[in-house]
Amino acid sequence: MLLRPEETYNRKTGHKRSKNPQQYFLTSPTDPKTSSPQRRSPRAAKLRLRLKKCRSSKLLLDLLRAACDAGRVDISIFSAAVQRCGQMRWWRPLQDILQMQHKAQVKLDCVHVSSVLNALATCLRRDGKFEVVPARAQAALKIAHEVIEECKGLVQTESDYNILLTALFKLCSQIASVRSHQWALRIWDWSSATAFEKDSLTWTAFLTLSEQFGDESLVDRYLQEGLSDGASWTRNPVLLGGLLNAAANRRRAARADAIWDNFCSAGLRPNMICYGAYSKAHMLAGSPVRAVEIIDNMEMQKVANMNSNIVVDYGQCLLVVCHSSTSPSNRQKLLDFIARGDKIMTKDGRGNTKNEWQKIRGNAGKLLANAKSLQLQDILSEWKARTLSVMKDWENFDANTKYLKIKAPAYSSEDDSLDSGS
């Protein structure tokens, strides 16, 4: 939710404005000032708050059952419970809540369906795991089909239309199956036959999904049409970041270059998230020299300082560059950055980034002390580099063999060294 443009993501996050004036919600389907009493009954306000603060799924279900038995439920109550399941990744309780809502014969609305789709998307993975659980993905797609079909006839406003589409395309992106992609395309065709106009959220979700599945011609066509029409969503840094991230996950550095050039030539000023995604694309595609240059350029342009996520990726790229060529300039840049990275991590580091940084820091110390003791696979410390990048499939090169000149010649210098002045 960082650095979202106010004009298109204009509901505040709740953070104090002095902390970061550029933080806004990505979506905010409910607004107490405009929601009808039928959707958000004032008498249910206390129960909604209790549901949203539940620390256990048992308490959540007990509160909801008691409300159902007393006949004190409206759709906002079920939406609050669904949202809490999404926040806590409670998969089974989410199914129970949907069954309770059906049994209570409480009619759904577009806001509730959006909440259901978002909760399904966040519950696809088990806690602490990266992989989507296949059985959950299949069940989520089935549930999504059912609620969307029931909700199609309920779309009455442009807001309903866009929050529904955005949530649906994001769910399909998380499921990431051929079936989910095909269904998303059918829904897109249906949506294009309506009179409502798509907003930046919807365009971002759909085009990012399309890029994720490699439908580059479709993405380019819509972008070109949008640019020709002067559409505001084509100047959206969130869309640029999403497309770059999708290209990165496909390990398509050349595609990321094309996307970047397209947006920048249209006058967009990329933000830190965009630079991070662009650098990630080159790291995963095996061109760490270019990945480092991208972040150096971000700081040279005074776009932003590094956050902890960028520190980790940048440090990983420096490790590979220095391992490929242990030139004095590479060693000095790595040494200087470890000291700088420590300071940034002390202020900004949290959770997994701290653990990743410690691995990078440890390998940097070993590399600087005795480069010959480490091979390439030993220094792939950061989880994306270790599990997703093309480098994980490279030969296990020894140090100082200048292998980046062979593997990424377009992005390597004559002696495989970084510019010491950068």
C-alpha positions in Angstrom: 0.0 0.0 0.0 3.0 2.3 -0.3 3.1 5.4 -2.4 -0.3 5.1 -4.0 -1.4 8.2 -5.9 -4.0 10.2 -4.0 -6.2 10.9 -7.0 -6.9 7.2 -7.7 -6.3 5.6 -4.3 -7.9 8.2 -2.2 -9.0 6.5 1.0 -6.4 7.1 3.8 -4.8 4.1 5.4 -5.3 5.3 8.9 -1.7 6.0 9.5 -0.9 9.5 10.9 -0.5 11.9 8.0 2.9 13.1 9.5 4.3 9.6 9.1 4.0 9.4 5.4 1.7 11.8 3.4 1.7 9.4 0.4 0.2 6.3 1.9 -3.3 5.4 0.8 -5.5 2.3 0.7 -5.3 0.3 -2.5 -9.1 -0.3 -2.3 -11.7 0.8 0.2 -15.1 -0.6 -0.8 -17.0 0.7 2.3 -17.3 4.2 3.5 -19.4 4.8 6.6 -20.5 8.2 5.3 -22.1 6.9 2.2 -23.1 3.3 3.1 -26.8 2.8 3.5 -28.3 1.8 6.9 -29.5 -1.4 5.2 -25.9 -2.4 4.6 -24.3 -1.1 7.8 -26.9 -1.0 10.6 -25.8 1.3 13.4 -27.0 -1.3 16.0 -24.5 -3.8 14.5 -21.6 -1.5 14.9 -20.3 -3.0 18.2 -20.5 -6.5 16.8 -18.7 -5.6 13.6 -15.9 -4.1 15.7 -15.7 -7.2 18.0 -15.5 -9.5 14.9 -12.7 -7.4 13.4 -10.7 -7.7 16.5 -11.1 -11.5 17.1 -7.9 -13.2 17.9 -9.3 -16.7 17.5 -11.5 -18.3 14.8 -13.5 -20.0 17.5 -14.5 -16.7 19.1 -15.4 -15.3 15.7 -17.7 -18.2 14.8 -19.3 -18.2 18.3 -20.1 -14.5 18.0 -21.5 -14.9 14.5 -23.6 -18.0 15.5 -25.0 -16.1 18.5 -26.0 -13.2 16.3 -27.6 -15.5 13.8 -29.6 -17.3 16.5 -30.8 -13.9 17.8 -31.7 -12.7 14.3 -29.3 -9.7 14.6 -27.3 -10.1 11.4 -27.1 -8.0 8.3 -24.7 -8.4 5.4 -22.2 -6.0 7.0 -21.8 -8.5 9.9 -20.9 -11.3 7.5 -18.6 -8.9 5.6 -16.7 -8.1 8.8 -16.3 -11.7 9.7 -15.1 -12.5 6.1 -12.6 -9.7 6.3 -11.2 -11.0 9.5 -10.8 -14.5 8.1 -8.8 -12.9 5.2 -6.6 -10.9 7.5 -5.8 -14.0 9.7 -5.8 -16.5 6.8 -8.5 -18.6 8.4 -9.5 -20.9 5.5 -11.9 -23.3 7.1 -13.7 -20.7 9.2 -14.2 -18.7 6.0 -16.0 -21.6 4.5 -18.2 -21.9 7.6 -19.1 -18.2 7.5 -20.2 -18.5 3.9 -22.4 -21.4 4.7 -23.9 -19.5 7.7 -24.6 -16.6 5.5 -26.4 -18.8 3.0 -28.4 -20.6 5.7 -29.4 -17.2 7.2 -30.7 -16.2 3.8 -29.0 -12.8 4.1 -28.7 -11.4 0.6 -25.2 -10.5 -0.6 -24.2 -7.3 -2.3 -21.2 -6.2 -4.3 -19.2 -5.0 -1.4 -19.6 -8.3 0.4 -18.7 -10.3 -2.7 -15.6 -8.1 -3.0 -14.7 -9.0 0.6 -15.2 -12.7 -0.1 -13.0 -12.6 -3.1 -10.2 -10.8 -1.3 -10.4 -13.1 1.7 -10.2 -16.2 -0.6 -7.1 -14.7 -2.2 -5.3 -14.2 1.1 -6.3 -17.7 2.4 -4.9 -19.6 -0.6 -1.6 -20.2 1.2 -0.9 -21.7 4.6 0.7 -19.4 7.2 4.4 -19.0 6.5 4.2 -20.8 3.2 4.7 -19.3 -0.3 3.0 -22.0 -2.3 -0.7 -21.9 -3.1 -2.5 -25.0 -1.7 -4.0 -26.6 -4.9 -7.2 -27.9 -3.1 -7.8 -24.4 -1.8 -7.3 -22.8 -5.2 -9.9 -25.2 -6.8 -12.4 -24.5 -4.0 -11.8 -20.7 -4.2 -12.4 -20.7 -7.9 -15.7 -22.6 -7.5 -16.9 -20.2 -4.7 -15.9 -17.2 -6.8 -17.9 -18.5 -9.8 -21.0 -18.9 -7.6 -20.9 -15.5 -5.9 -20.0 -13.6 -9.1 -22.9 -15.2 -11.0 -25.2 -14.3 -8.1 -23.9 -10.8 -8.0 -23.8 -9.8 -11.7 -27.4 -8.6 -11.5 -26.7 -6.5 -8.4 -24.2 -4.2 -10.0 -25.9 -0.8 -10.0 -23.1 1.7 -9.7 -19.6 2.3 -11.2 -18.2 1.8 -7.7 -19.9 -1.7 -7.4 -18.6 -2.6 -10.9 -15.0 -1.7 -10.2 -14.6 -3.1 -6.7 -16.0 -6.4 -8.0 -13.7 -6.6 -11.0 -10.6 -5.6 -9.1 -11.1 -8.2 -6.4 -11.9 -10.9 -9.0 -8.8 -10.3 -11.2 -6.6 -10.2 -8.1 -8.0 -13.6 -7.0 -7.4 -15.1 -10.4 -3.9 -13.7 -10.3 -3.3 -15.5 -7.0 -4.8 -18.8 -8.1 -2.6 -18.5 -11.3 -4.1 -21.4 -13.1 -5.1 -21.6 -16.8 -8.8 -22.0 -15.7 -8.6 -18.8 -13.6 -7.1 -16.9 -16.4 -9.7 -18.1 -18.9 -12.5 -17.2 -16.6 -11.0 -13.7 -16.0 -11.0 -13.2 -19.8 -14.6 -14.1 -20.0 -15.5 -11.8 -17.1 -13.5 -9.0 -18.9 -15.6 -9.6 -22.0 -18.8 -9.4 -19.9 -17.7 -6.2 -18.2 -16.8 -4.6 -21.5 -20.4 -5.0 -22.6 -21.7 -2.9 -19.7 -22.1 0.9 -19.7 -19.8 1.4 -16.7 -16.3 2.8 -17.1 -13.3 1.0 -15.7 -11.2 2.8 -13.2 -7.4 2.7 -12.5 -7.8 -0.1 -10.0 -9.6 -2.4 -12.5 -7.1 -1.6 -15.3 -4.2 -2.3 -13.0 -5.6 -5.6 -11.8 -6.5 -6.9 -15.3 -3.4 -5.8 -17.1 -1.1 -7.1 -14.4 -3.0 -10.5 -14.6 -2.5 -10.5 -18.4 1.2 -9.7 -18.1 1.5 -12.5 -15.5 0.2 -15.0 -18.1 2.5 -13.6 -20.8 -0.3 -12.0 -22.9 2.1 -9.2 -23.9 0.3 -8.2 -27.1 -3.0 -7.6 -25.2 -1.2 -5.5 -22.6 0.6 -3.5 -25.2 -2.6 -3.0 -27.2 -4.6 -1.6 -24.3 -1.7 0.5 -23.2 -1.3 2.0 -26.6 -5.0 2.7 -26.8 -5.0 4.3 -23.4 -2.1 6.5 -24.2 -3.7 7.6 -27.4 -6.9 8.5 -25.5 -5.0 10.2 -22.8 -6.4 7.9 -20.2 -5.3 8.7 -16.6 -4.6 5.1 -15.7 -1.7 4.9 -18.2 0.2 7.4 -16.0 -0.2 5.3 -12.9 3.0 4.2 -11.1 1.0 1.4 -9.4 0.2 -0.1 -12.8 3.9 0.2 -13.9 5.0 -1.5 -10.7 2.5 -4.3 -11.2 3.5 -4.9 -14.8 7.2 -4.9 -13.9 6.7 -7.3 -11.1 4.7 -9.7 -13.4 7.6 -9.5 -16.0 10.1 -10.1 -13.2 8.3 -13.2 -12.0 8.5 -14.5 -15.6 12.2 -13.7 -15.6 11.8 -11.4 -18.6 14.3 -8.6 -18.3 13.9 -7.5 -21.9 10.1 -7.2 -21.4 10.7 -5.2 -18.2 13.0 -2.8 -20.2 10.2 -2.4 -22.8 7.5 -1.7 -20.2 9.8 0.8 -18.4 10.7 2.7 -21.5 7.0 2.8 -22.6 5.8 4.4 -19.4 8.8 6.8 -19.0 8.5 8.0 -22.6 4.8 8.8 -21.7 6.1 11.2 -19.0 5.5 9.0 -15.9 7.9 9.5 -13.0 8.5 6.1 -11.4 8.5 5.7 -7.7 10.5 3.5 -5.3 8.2 0.5 -5.8 8.7 0.8 -9.6 12.4 0.9 -9.3 12.4 -2.0 -6.9 10.3 -4.2 -9.3 12.5 -3.2 -12.3 15.6 -4.1 -10.4 14.0 -7.4 -9.3 13.3 -8.2 -13.0 17.0 -8.0 -13.8 18.1 -9.9 -10.7 15.7 -12.8 -11.4 16.8 -12.8 -15.1 20.5 -13.2 -14.1 21.7 -9.6 -14.8 22.7 -8.4 -11.3 25.0 -5.7 -12.6 22.0 -4.0 -14.3 19.9 -4.6 -11.2 22.4 -2.6 -9.1 22.6 0.2 -11.7 18.8 0.6 -11.6 18.8 1.2 -7.8 21.9 3.5 -8.1 20.0 5.5 -10.7 16.9 5.7 -8.4 19.1 7.3 -5.7 21.0 9.5 -8.1 17.6 10.8 -9.4 16.6 11.4 -5.7 13.4 9.4 -6.1 13.8 7.8 -2.7 16.2 6.1 -0.3 16.3 2.4 -0.1 13.9 0.5 2.1 14.7 -2.8 3.8 13.3 -4.9 0.8 15.5 -3.1 -1.7 18.5 -3.3 0.6 18.2 -7.1 0.7 17.8 -7.4 -3.1 20.6 -4.9 -3.8 22.9 -6.7 -1.3 22.2 -10.0 -3.0 23.1 -8.6 -6.4 26.3 -7.1 -5.1 27.2 -10.5 -3.7 26.9 -12.1 -7.1 28.7 -9.3 -8.9 31.6 -9.4 -6.4 31.7 -13.2 -6.6 31.9 -13.1 -10.4 34.7 -10.6 -10.3 36.6 -9.9 -7.1 38.0 -6.6 -8.4 39.0 -4.0 -5.9 36.1 -1.7 -6.9 33.6 -4.5 -6.5 35.0 -5.5 -3.1 34.9 -1.9 -1.9 31.4 -1.4 -3.0 30.2 -4.5 -1.2 32.1 -3.6 1.9 30.7 0.0 1.9 27.2 -1.3 1.3 27.2 -3.8 4.1 27.9 -0.9 6.5 25.2 1.2 5.0 22.7 -1.7 4.8 23.2 -2.4 8.6 22.0 1.2 9.3 19.0 1.0 7.1 18.0 -2.4 8.5 18.3 -1.1 12.1 15.7 1.6 11.2 13.5 -0.2 8.7 14.1 -3.9 8.8 11.4 -6.2 10.0 10.4 -9.9 9.9 11.9 -11.9 7.0 14.0 -9.0 5.6 16.1 -9.1 8.8 16.7 -12.8 8.4 17.6 -12.4 4.7 19.9 -9.6 5.4 21.8 -11.6 8.0 22.4 -14.4 5.4 23.7 -11.8 2.9 25.8 -10.1 5.5 27.3 -13.5 6.6 28.2 -14.5 3.0 29.6 -11.1 2.3 32.0 -11.5 5.2 33.1 -14.9 4.0 33.5 -13.7 0.4 35.6 -10.7 1.4 37.7 -12.9 3.7 38.3 -15.8 1.3 36.4 -15.7 -2.0 37.7 -19.1 -3.1 35.8 -20.8 -0.3 32.4 -20.0 -1.9 30.8 -21.1 -5.2 27.9 -19.4 -6.8 25.1 -21.5 -5.2 26.6 -20.7 -1.8 26.0 -17.0 -2.2 22.4 -17.1 -3.4 21.2 -16.1 0.0 18.0 -14.1 -0.7 15.0 -16.4 -1.2 14.0 -15.1 -4.7 17.5 -15.5 -6.0 17.8 -18.9 -4.5 14.4 -20.3 -5.6 13.1 -18.2 -8.6 16.0 -16.7 -10.5 17.7 -18.2 -13.5 20.9 -18.2 -11.5 19.8 -21.2 -9.4 20.1 -23.3 -12.6 23.5 -22.0 -13.6 26.7 -24.0 -13.3 28.1 -23.7 -9.8 30.8 -21.3 -10.8 33.9 -20.7 -8.7 34.7 -17.1 -7.5 36.5 -14.6 -9.8 35.8 -16.6 -13.0 33.9 -13.6 -14.5 30.9 -15.7 -15.4 28.6 -12.8 -15.7 30.4 -11.8 -18.9 29.2 -15.1 -20.3 25.8 -15.3 -18.7 24.8 -11.6 -19.0 27.1 -10.1 -21.6 24.7 -7.2 -22.4 24.9 -5.9 -18.9 28.5 -6.6 -17.9 31.5 -4.3 -18.3 34.8 -5.3 -19.9 36.3 -6.5 -16.6 32.9 -7.5 -15.1 33.2 -4.8 -12.5 30.8 -2.1 -11.3 31.5 1.5 -11.7 33.2 2.5 -8.5 31.8 6.0 -8.7 28.2 4.8 -8.7 
